[in-house]
Amino acid sequence: MGVFTIYNCGTAYNASSGDVIARLHKSTSPVSQCMINAGPGSGSLTPNFLGGTANPGGASTVGGLLFGSGVELNVKSTIEKLYLMRPQPTVVNLCGWSRGAITCAKIANEMKRLGPPLSRIAVNIFAIDPVPGSNTGGGSNWNNITISQNIRYYSAVLAQHDLRSFAMDSFQAVYPTLSAGTNVDVDIMPGSHSSIVEFKGGPGKNATAELVYDMAYRFLKSHGTQFTGTGLLSNNDILKRYAQIQENFDFYTKLKAKHLKKLAQNPNTYKREIMDASKQIVGSLSMAKPPFFINEQHRETFRFSYPYLGTEMDRDKLQNPFSNPAAASEFDRLGTACPEQGRTLLLYFLQALK
């Protein structure tokens, strides 16, 4: 057997939730071996291995929703499944959101700890806003979440605008602790912990979830997971969605303003703290709108599609981009292929060149 893909849902989510993780699972080709673990507190944690253990921290219990009860059971049942598989996979792709992203790291760490044959399997992880949450109440959410050496590629997307913090539970995301031999890529996405995976924003405001889905799809496909249909956004489709984010940035900024009223008054004052696996603060995410590019995917997609315009925008001091005939020609092409991005780029030029 070649590639085996494991999806891990976030807290209170499962295969029927309709978020990015559930949609990826549904889009995975029947010929591609995969499984999905329901999230803690989802009311559907009944693994087929371990004798059908009852839901720990089910839908209405504090244990699952606040303390993540069920994560370790998901790890244990997944490891047992991997042991029983014949033939065993040579590659395991893991994709998860929230505590599901934390579950990905825990599964990889357990595979490494147990030694051969599981430690010989190459692991790739796409982690969407990995948030361990509370470590109170006997929880173990922060244990065994480093990047072990069996992880070959680790890609994460962090939500830019989540400032929630509770007495016993926090939404501080985890930046991966680097491991020799692991290729690590981390990007950000405007919005809250939930909005970057949910399709509830309405027309033009589902852009972040659509982009995260596309990023995860590309990552998994590049490492051997097979999907039905193409499912990929074109470069101009990607730029269109970033243009929608640019035009609706206040919508994403204020998604969690109800948790911190002052945020609505001055978003530049507050930042989302990012921690490493030892709970040390290693950075923070500004709430402010960037000058133009939303994140690195936006920048690199734009550069690839419109290299002359990209070169002009990379200058230390922006000059008149239309003085370069090649850049001017690209701007005309952009306006036809992706008028949304052409419009936001023109506004940027007009403001920057004042």
Buried (B, 14 or more C-beta within 10 A) or exposed (E): EEBBBBBBBBBBBBBEBBBBBBBBBBBBEEEBBBBBBBBBBBBBBBBEBEEEBEBBBBBEBEBBBBBBBBBBBBBBBBBBBBEEEEEBBEBBBBBBBBBBBBBBBBBBBBBBEEEEEBBEBBBBBBBBBBBBBBBEEEBBBBBBBBBBBBBBBBBBBBBBBBBBEEEEBBBBBBBBBEBEEBEBBBBBBBBBBBBBBBBEBEEBBBBBBBBBBBBBBBBBBEBBBBBEEEBEBBBBBBBBBBBBBBBBBEBBBBBBBEBBEEBEEEBEEBBBBBBBBEEEEEBEBBBBBBEBBBBEBBBBBBBEBBEBBBBBBEEEEBEEBBEBEEBBBBBEBBBEBBEBBBBBBEEBBEEBEE
